[in-house]
Structures are given as C-alpha cells and as structure tokens.
C-alpha cells in the first residue's frame, strides 16, 4: 500500500508508520491495557495463585480437557 506525500510523490507505508499515523488510538490502547493489568494485579495473587479455599477437583479435569496439545 502506498501513500502520497505532500509533493504528490509516492512512498512506501510500513506497519510502524501506520501505527503512529493515529497516535490517539495507539495511546488509548496502551492506556486500556495498563488499566486492565493494574486492575487484575490487585487480585490475581490472593484469589488465583494462593486461594484461601482449595479448588474443586473437577476444575483440574476441566483445565486438562481444554489444554491444547
């Protein structure tokens, strides 16, 4: 895909240039990803990795069933 510059000539558009052509969308995606990571980091250790209540055995069977491989 080519883009036309101000003088009417054509130049190649790389993937990196397309990302920074719209800085609003790029920055908003980084912001939203940061908010999601920040939000989940508060509870992942206490609820998922070190739960206070042991997980039911059927959960491990379910996980083994849906693991790729």
FISE-756792 format. One record per residue (C-alpha): residue number from 1; residue in three letters; x, y, z. Coordinates in Angstrom, 2 decimals, decimal comma. Layout:
<rs>
+-----+-----+---------+---------+---------+
|   i |  aa |       u |       v |       w |
+-----+-----+---------+---------+---------+
| NUM | ALA |       X |       Y |       Z |
...
+-----+-----+---------+---------+---------+
</rs>
This chain:
<rs>
+-----+-----+---------+---------+---------+
|   i |  aa |       u |       v |       w |
+-----+-----+---------+---------+---------+
|   1 | UNK |    0,00 |    0,00 |    0,00 |
|   2 | UNK |    1,41 |    3,38 |   -0,98 |
|   3 | UNK |    0,78 |    6,80 |    0,50 |
|   4 | UNK |    1,04 |   10,10 |   -1,31 |
|   5 | UNK |    3,25 |   12,72 |    0,31 |
|   6 | UNK |    2,69 |   16,50 |    0,20 |
|   7 | UNK |    4,54 |   16,87 |   -3,11 |
|   8 | UNK |    2,47 |   14,25 |   -4,90 |
|   9 | UNK |    5,15 |   11,54 |   -4,86 |
|  10 | UNK |    4,53 |    8,06 |   -3,56 |
|  11 | UNK |    6,28 |    6,50 |   -0,60 |
|  12 | UNK |    6,01 |    3,07 |    0,99 |
|  13 | UNK |    3,99 |    2,80 |    4,19 |
|  14 | UNK |    5,34 |    0,38 |    6,75 |
|  15 | UNK |    3,39 |   -1,17 |    9,62 |
|  16 | UNK |    5,17 |    1,04 |   12,14 |
|  17 | UNK |    4,17 |    4,18 |   10,27 |
|  18 | UNK |    0,52 |    3,11 |   10,21 |
|  19 | UNK |    0,51 |    2,65 |   13,99 |
|  20 | UNK |    1,84 |    6,14 |   14,62 |
|  21 | UNK |   -0,38 |    7,76 |   11,97 |
|  22 | UNK |   -3,17 |    7,61 |   14,53 |
|  23 | UNK |   -1,49 |    8,30 |   17,88 |
|  24 | UNK |   -4,82 |    8,66 |   19,72 |
|  25 | UNK |   -5,80 |    5,03 |   19,09 |
|  26 | UNK |   -2,31 |    3,77 |   19,88 |
|  27 | UNK |   -2,15 |    5,68 |   23,18 |
|  28 | UNK |   -5,68 |    4,69 |   24,18 |
|  29 | UNK |   -4,92 |    1,00 |   23,57 |
|  30 | UNK |   -1,80 |    1,28 |   25,74 |
|  31 | UNK |   -3,82 |    3,08 |   28,45 |
|  32 | UNK |   -6,60 |    0,48 |   28,46 |
|  33 | UNK |   -4,11 |   -2,40 |   28,55 |
|  34 | UNK |   -2,37 |   -0,72 |   31,51 |
|  35 | UNK |   -5,66 |   -0,29 |   33,37 |
|  36 | UNK |   -6,58 |   -3,95 |   32,83 |
|  37 | UNK |   -3,17 |   -5,14 |   34,05 |
|  38 | UNK |   -3,33 |   -2,81 |   37,06 |
|  39 | UNK |   -6,85 |   -3,93 |   37,94 |
|  40 | UNK |   -6,15 |   -7,64 |   37,73 |
|  41 | UNK |   -2,79 |   -7,40 |   39,51 |
|  42 | UNK |   -4,58 |   -6,47 |   42,74 |
|  43 | UNK |   -6,47 |   -9,76 |   42,97 |
|  44 | UNK |   -4,56 |  -12,37 |   40,96 |
|  45 | UNK |   -2,17 |  -13,33 |   43,76 |
|  46 | UNK |   -4,71 |  -13,77 |   46,55 |
|  47 | UNK |   -7,58 |  -15,23 |   44,52 |
|  48 | UNK |   -5,99 |  -17,22 |   41,72 |
|  49 | UNK |   -2,48 |  -18,25 |   42,71 |
|  50 | UNK |   -2,95 |  -18,57 |   46,51 |
|  51 | UNK |   -6,68 |  -19,11 |   47,12 |
|  52 | UNK |   -7,97 |  -19,33 |   50,68 |
|  53 | UNK |  -10,41 |  -22,10 |   49,69 |
|  54 | UNK |   -9,00 |  -25,12 |   47,78 |
|  55 | UNK |  -10,21 |  -25,55 |   44,22 |
|  56 | UNK |  -12,58 |  -28,45 |   43,41 |
|  57 | UNK |  -11,06 |  -31,45 |   41,65 |
|  58 | UNK |  -13,40 |  -31,08 |   38,67 |
|  59 | UNK |  -11,67 |  -27,79 |   37,86 |
|  60 | UNK |   -8,38 |  -29,59 |   37,21 |
|  61 | UNK |  -10,15 |  -32,12 |   34,97 |
|  62 | UNK |  -11,76 |  -29,23 |   33,08 |
|  63 | UNK |   -8,39 |  -27,49 |   32,65 |
|  64 | UNK |   -6,71 |  -30,68 |   31,43 |
|  65 | UNK |   -9,50 |  -31,27 |   28,92 |
|  66 | UNK |   -9,19 |  -27,86 |   27,32 |
|  67 | UNK |   -5,40 |  -27,51 |   27,31 |
|  68 | UNK |   -4,03 |  -27,53 |   23,78 |
|  69 | UNK |   -1,86 |  -30,40 |   22,82 |
+-----+-----+---------+---------+---------+
</rs>
